Amino acid sequence: MNDREKNLFLAKVADQSERYEEMIGYMKKIVDSGAALSFEERDLLNIAYKNAIGSKRSAWRVISSVFQRENDEEKKTLLTDLRSKVETEMSNICTDAFAILDKVIASAETEEFRIYFYKMKGDYNRYMAEVALDPARKQKVTDEGLKAYQTATDLAEKSGDELTPLNLGLALNFSVFYYEILRQPDSAIKLAKKAFDNAIMGLDKLNEEDEAYKDATQIMALLRDNLEIWQSEGN
């Protein structure tokens, strides 16, 4: 078993045991070896960072919820400090992720992988924009998120194959970014509707027994649900 195989094995064990920050360490060793990632390694890299960031997002939301209900000023000060600490921890993980993503984007051998990694950059910047309290910081991650999502979208459109779970997931997340971060509901609806309509027209090209068909229809359901909510809020 070579070093890459050892790190891959340990990353899988870390995933199963929900030790995501350790999992990041193993995946970084694979990336730092300079080899292009496999599909499995690519997905494990995303799982590691997404779950490590996800626990911080959840903590931030809980603290914010408690803060909103609290009337005691001294306790609110304590909660503000705690929330700031969680934001810093989340920022550190995201900054680390961005450095790794720059490496894997540079070594990616296919457009599909580049789309995947730019989507990850967009997602992680969106997560940071959700929690950033400093206006300058919020603007920076918002700008970086928009740039990453747009780059991924441009690559996806050039590929000419919009009906893939990856491209549909990209459209879903980018539309959420427009709605929740940029506060541009018309742009969010336009993007989500275009993705949904194109998927409807191309759905008959997929085999219903394929995993891609199931994944695509699940994402289409999320797009439809968002469209219904956003359009109803606009009326």
KACOR-V256462 format. One record per residue. N is the residue number from 1. OMEGA is omega in radians with two decimals (999 if undefined). Layout:
n=(N:N)
omega=(OMEGA:OMEGA)
//
This chain:
n=(1:2:3:4:5:6:7:8:9:10:11:12:13:14:15:16:17:18:19:20:21:22:23:24:25:26:27:28:29:30:31:32:33:34:35:36:37:38:39:40:41:42:43:44:45:46:47:48:49:50:51:52:53:54:55:56:57:58:59:60:61:62:63:64:65:66:67:68:69:70:71:72:73:74:75:76:77:78:79:80:81:82:83:84:85:86:87:88:89:90:91:92:93:94:95:96:97:98:99:100:101:102:103:104:105:106:107:108:109:110:111:112:113:114:115:116:117:118:119:120:121:122:123:124:125:126:127:128:129:130:131:132:133:134:135:136:137:138:139:140:141:142:143:144:145:146:147:148:149:150:151:152:153:154:155:156:157:158:159:160:161:162:163:164:165:166:167:168:169:170:171:172:173:174:175:176:177:178:179:180:181:182:183:184:185:186:187:188:189:190:191:192:193:194:195:196:197:198:199:200:201:202:203:204:205:206:207:208:209:210:211:212:213:214:215:216:217:218:219:220:221:222:223:224:225:226:227:228:229:230:231:232:233:234:235)
omega=(3.14:-3.06:-3.13:3.13:3.11:-3.12:3.10:3.11:-3.12:3.09:3.12:3.12:3.11:3.09:-3.11:-3.12:3.07:3.07:-2.90:3.12:3.01:3.12:3.08:-3.13:3.13:-3.13:3.10:3.11:3.10:3.11:-3.09:3.09:3.08:-3.12:3.06:-3.09:2.99:3.09:-3.12:-3.14:3.10:-3.12:3.13:3.09:3.13:3.13:-3.10:-3.09:-3.08:-3.13:3.08:3.09:-3.08:3.13:3.10:3.09:-3.14:3.13:-3.13:-3.13:3.12:3.14:3.13:3.12:3.09:3.14:-3.12:-3.10:-3.04:3.12:-3.12:-3.05:3.14:3.11:3.12:3.08:3.10:-3.14:3.10:3.12:-3.14:3.12:3.09:3.10:3.13:3.11:3.12:3.11:3.13:3.12:-3.14:3.12:-3.13:3.12:3.08:3.14:-3.12:3.13:3.11:-3.13:3.07:3.13:-3.06:3.05:-3.12:-3.09:-3.10:-3.07:-3.14:3.08:3.13:3.13:3.12:3.08:-3.13:-3.07:3.07:3.05:3.08:3.12:3.10:-3.12:-3.05:3.04:3.09:3.11:3.14:3.13:3.12:-2.99:-3.06:3.14:3.11:-3.08:-3.13:3.11:-3.14:-3.14:-3.12:-3.11:3.06:3.12:-3.14:3.10:3.11:-3.14:-3.11:3.12:-3.12:3.10:3.11:-3.14:3.11:3.12:3.14:-3.14:3.10:-3.11:3.09:-3.12:-3.07:-3.06:2.95:3.09:3.13:-3.10:3.07:3.10:3.07:3.13:3.11:-3.07:3.12:3.13:3.07:3.09:3.10:-3.05:-2.99:-3.05:-3.12:-3.12:3.12:-3.06:-3.13:3.12:3.12:-3.13:-3.14:-3.12:-3.12:-3.13:3.11:-3.13:-3.12:-3.11:3.12:3.13:3.11:-3.10:-3.08:-3.03:-3.10:3.11:-3.10:3.07:-3.07:-3.13:-3.10:3.10:-3.13:3.12:-3.12:3.14:-3.12:-3.12:3.08:3.13:3.09:3.12:3.10:3.08:3.14:-3.13:3.12:3.14:-3.14:-3.13:-3.08:-3.13:3.11:3.12:-3.13:-3.11:999)
//
